[in-house]
Amino acid sequence: MMNDWLTLYREKKVSLETAVATIQSEHNIFLAPFCNEPQTLVSELIQQRERLKGATLYNVIVGSPSLYAVSDNYKYFKIRSFLSSSKLKKAFLEGDCDYIPLNLSEIPEWISHGKMDVAMIQVTPPNKAGFCNLGISVDVVPSLVKHATVVIAEVNEDLPWTNGETQIHVSNIDYFVESKQPLLSIPNEKPNDTELKIGHYVAELIPDYATIQLGVGKVANSIMLALKDKRGLGIHSGSIIDAVIDLIEMGVITNERKEIDTYQTVCTALTGSDKLYRYCHENEGIQLLPADYTHNAAVISKISNFYAINSSLEVDIFGQINAEQVSSYPVAGVGGQMDFIQGAKLSQGGKSIIALPSTAKQGLESRIKAKIPYVTSVKSDIDYVVTEYGIASLHGKSLKERAKQLIAIAHPDFREELSESLF
């Protein structure tokens, strides 16, 4: 009955201060990932920080401003990140901040076995049936709602109503707090010449009617731009970006050959601008599903010709991939990279691609190295590495053959040095 859920909803609506006051020092608090991190609740956590000293914040920060990670908060909050960012650099070096290397597909199960005292999520206002919508990301939130001791939801009218496994009934949430905060977003940055060249080479590898997975950023944008002449592509990805809209409207992305979720673009999060959020509002062609589905290698294996396209910080001359850490702190994480690579390996005709610029630090450092200190993906799992200088085809190649291919796509300034390191 409508009156039943509406009465319940009204009873659970509390002030911001009251909701956060239910949290105690030493509690484990999981913040909804990606751009769905609830900023009104985060701001109040910081306001009440003195009494919350020792609380642990778990996050997956893509798109988050990480307000809790500034120096004024170091002595109050512990931070545990599944997918890090350069915004956490000082917190890693000066505070109690650490990285949990766990595949995104495994986080929902990890939550089910752990002790999560509080989940802080973001939802739409309820519909006539008493269901709220998770809006721009689903990822691990269903597991949080099911297993966290207390669920606090920030209600934001700006969230789009998306399709998939996106609905949570008001009876499954403990407290509601109204918010007028603008949604977090990731700007659609224009790729530079280097990134456009990378996109061109990656597009050469993608056949018509393939299903692809892509990450976030200018390299991903460049790849999407370069796919405009393809036919019948499918999307099964962790996230989707603004550039997906253009390819759908051009008829390039149709999802027509996917053996599962046919004619549907599948992801677990929207990582773009308000343009993407509006496009996905009530759009039945876009399905947001939990990470233990979207990132599940067994699910991905059912899709033929699945191409996992990821980036990295650096790669060694044999094809080992570091996508997590430089120096003494992580700047990224495992995320979904290994999930999708393993899915591609199980897919009939599937391939794994690593795409990255050949240099870092304004051309002063090669991203292709003789040795790397950290390994995210092992050399036997990578089919292709792409830079602006071309494509290294690694599958089935010997170590010396791999090295030759990778040195050939390194920046010319570093090729001689890399060749000398081999012999």
N, C-alpha and C positions, 0 to 999 in steps of 0.2 A: 504494500500500500504506500502511496506517495506520502501521506501524512507521517507514516512511521519513519521512513528514512530522512524526511525533511526535519522532523523533530530531533532525530538523532544528530543530524548535521549541525543544527543550531546549537544543540547542547555541547557539541565538540568544538565549536568555534570559540577560541579564546584569544586573549591579547598575546602579542608577540612575547612580552616579558614573562607571562604566565607559562607559555609553552616551553620556553628555554629554561625556566626555573625548575622544571621537572628533571633536568639533567644534573648529574652530580659529578664531582671531581672523581677522577679515575674511570669514568665511563668510557666505553668504546662507542664512537659515533661515526657512522658511515654516511658521507655526503653523496647524494645522487651524482652520477658521473657526467662528464662532458659538459655541454652548455646547459644542462638541466640542473646544475648545482644551484641550490636555493639561496640566493644572495641576501634576501631579507633575514633569513635564519642565521646565515653566516655572520652578518653584521651584528646581530644580537648576541651570538656566541662570544664575539670579541668584546662587546660591551660588558658581558658578565664574566670575563676571563679570570678575574682575580679569585673568584670562588670556584672556578673550574680547573684550577691548576692540577696538571697530571692527566687531564682528559686526552684521549688519543683520537685523532681525526684520520679516517681512512678516505682516500680519494682516488679518482682516475681523472687527472686534470688535463683535459684538452679543451681550451676555450675559457678556462677559469682564470680570474685575476689573482687567485690565491691570496686573498686578503689576510688570511690567518698566518701567512708565511713571512710577514715582515718582521723586522728585528724586535719591535715592541712586544711581539707575541711569543718569542722564542721560549721564555721561561714558563709559559703557561701551557702551551699545547705540544703534545707529541704529534708528529705527522708521519703517516705510513702511506706511501703512494704505490699504486700498482702500475701507473703510467706517469712518469715524472715529466718535468719541464725545466727549462732554464730559469723559470721564475722561482724555483725552489733552491737555486744554487746556494744562496747565503744561508738558508735554513739547514741545508746539508752540512755546510762548513762550520756553522756557528751554533746551531740549535740541535734539538733532538728530532731529527728527520731521517727517515730511512726508506729504502725501496724494497718492495716485495716482488721478486721475479716470478710471476705466475701468469700463465696463459689466460687471456680474457674468458675463454670458454669455461675455465675451471673456477672462476670467482663465485658464481652462484652456488656451487656445491661447497666451496670453502666457507661461505656465509652460513650455510645450513649446519655446518659442524662446529662453527665458532660461537663465541659469546658476543653477540652484537647488542649492546644495550639500547642504542637509539639509531633509528634511520631518519635522516632528514631528506625529504623528497620535494618535488614540485609537481603540481597537478592543475588541471582546469577546474572551474566550478562544476558541480555535479549536473548531469542531465536529468531529464524527467523520470528516469528509472533509478536515480541515485548513484550513478557511476561517474567517477572522475576519470579524466584522461591524462596519461603521462606525457603527452605532447611530443617533445622533440627527442626523447630518448627512452628506451625501455631497458636495455642492457641487463643490469643485475637487480633492478628495482623489484620485480616480482618476488625474488628470493628474499630481499630485504623486508618487504611487507609481510611475508610469511613467517620469517624467523626472528626479526628484531623484537626486543621486548616492548619498545615504544616506537611508534611511527608518527612523526610530525610532518604534516604536509603544508607547504606554502602554496596558497591558492592564487593563481595568476591568470587573469582573464586574457592576457595576450598570447598564451600558449595555443597553438593550433590543435584541433581535434583530429588526431591521426588514426589510421587504421592498423590492424594487426592485433597483437596481444597487449593492448594499450590501456585497458580499462580496469580501474580499481574501485570497488564499492566503498561507500562512505563507512560502512560497518567495519572495514578492515583497517581504518586509520584512527588513531587515538586522539590527535589534536589537529585542528585546522587553523591556520593563520593567514589572514588576507594580505596580499602584497600588491604593490603598484610598481615594482621594479621592472625596468626594461629587460627583455630577455638577453642573455649572453649570446654572442654570435661570433662567427669567424669571417673576417672580410674576404671577399673574392679578389685576391691580389693578381695583378697581371704578370704572367711569366716573362722573364728576360730572354735574351737570345739563346743563352746556354740551356735554359730549361725547355725552350721550344725545340731545340735540336734533340734533346733527350726524348721529348714527347714524340717526335717524328720517328726516331729509331724504335721506340717501344711499339708504336702503331704498326710498324712493319711486321712485328711478330704476332699480332693479334689477327686471327682469321675471322671472316664473316661468321656470324651466328655463335661466336664464343660467348661465354659468360665470364665477366671480369669482377675482380675485387680491387679497389683502390683506397689509398689513404687520404690524408689531408695535406694541403699546402700547394705551393706553386708548381712543383713537379707533377703532382696529380692533376692540377688544372691544365698543364701543358699537354699531358697525355689525352685528356678528354677532348681538347681542341683538335688534336691530331687524328681523332677517331671519326671525324665527321663524314668521311666517305665510306665507312663500313656499313654493313647491312645486318639487321636482325640481332644485334648484341643483347645480352642479358646482363643484369646486375644482381649479384648476391654478395653483399659487402658488410663490413662492420659499420661504416658510415657512408653517407652520400653528401656530395658538395653541390654548390649552385650549378656547376657546369653540367650536371646530369640533366637539368631541366631542358637545356638547349637540345641535347641529343635525343631526349624523348620527343620533344616537339618537332624535331627534324625527321623523326621516324627511324633514327639509327638504333636507339634502344627500344626494343619491342618485347624482349623476353619470350619470344615465340618458340624457341627451341629448347628451353629449359624443361627437363623431365619432371621437376617439381616446381611448385609456385609459378606455373606457366602464366605468362602475360603479366607478371607482377614483379616490380622492383623491390627487392628485399634488403633490409638493413636493420641495424639495432639503434642507430642514432643519426640525427641530422646535424651535420657540422658545417653550417654555412651561415648565410645572412637571412634577414627577414624575408627576402624574396623567396628563398627555399621554404621557409616555414609557411608562408602564405600558399605556396604552390601545393604543399603536402596536406593542407587543411581539407579534411573530408575527401581526400583523393584516394579512391579505392585501389588505384594502381600502384600505390606505395604502401608497403607493409612493414611495420616496425615490430620486430620479434626479439625475444630474449637472446642474450649472448650464448647461452648453452644450446641454442638452435643455430643462429647465424654463423657461429664460429666452430660448430661441431664438425670435425673432419668426416665423420660417418654420414652426416647430412650432405656435406659438400660433395662427397664421393658419388652421390646419385646424379650429379650434374656433369654431363660430358663436356669436354673442351673448356674446363675451368682454368682461368688464368689468374693466378695470384700475383699482383703487382705491388711491391713494397719498396721502401727506401731504406737507407742505412747511413750511419755516420762514416763508416769506412769498411774496406774489404781488403783482405790480404791477397797475394798473388796466386793463391790456390783456391780462392773462392769462399773462405770463411767470412762471415758477416758479423759486424758489430753494429747493432742498432740501439744500444742502450747507454753507453757510458764513455765520456772522455775525461781525462784527468782523474780527479778523486771523487767525482759525483756523477750520478746518472742524469742525463738530460732527456731521456725518452724512456723506453721500456720494451719488454717483450710484446705487450699489447696483444694484438691478434695475429702478428706476423707468422709465428710457428703454426697456429691453428690453420691459417689459410694455405700455408706452404704444404702442410701435411694433407690438407684436403685436396690440393692440386695434384699431389703425388698419387692420390687414390682415384682421382678422376680419370676416366678414359679420355686420353688426348690432352690431359691437363698439363700445365707448365707453371713454373715459378720464375718470376722475374724480379731482380733487384735493380732499381733505377736511381742513380745519384750523380751529382756533378763530380767532375774529376778532381777538383781542388776545394780546399777550405781556406779560411783566413785570407780572403782576397787574393787567392792564387799562390800564397806562400807555402802551402802544405798540400801534399798529395793525399787524396782520400784512398787511393790504391797504395797499399803499403807492403813491405816485405813481411812484416809480422804485425799482428794486432793484439792488444792486451786483454780484450774481452771478446767472447764469442757468443752471439745470440743464435745464429743459424749456422749449421755445419755445412761444409763444402759439398757433401754428397746430396744435399737437398735442393741445390740451386741449379736451375737450368741455364739461365742467362743473367749476365750483368750488363747494364747499359749505362754509358756516359754520353756526353755530347760528342765524343770521338768515335762512337760506334757501338757494336754489339759483341760481347764475348760469349760464345756458345760453349758451355762447360760440360754438359751432360755426356758421360761416357769418355771424357778426355782424361789423359794421364796428367800427373802433376806438372810436368814440363810443358805439356800442351796447354794446360790451363794458364800457367804463368805467361806463356807467349801471347795467348789471347788477351789476358788482362793487361799486360804491359802495353799492348797495342792500343788499348782504349784509355790508357792513362794520359795525363797531360804531357805533351812533348818535353817539357822542362824536366820531367822526373823519370823518363823512360830509361835513360842510360844508367842512372843510379839503381833503378829497380832491376835492370838486367844484370848489373854487377852483383847484386845481392843474391841472385839465384845460383851463381856458379862459383 
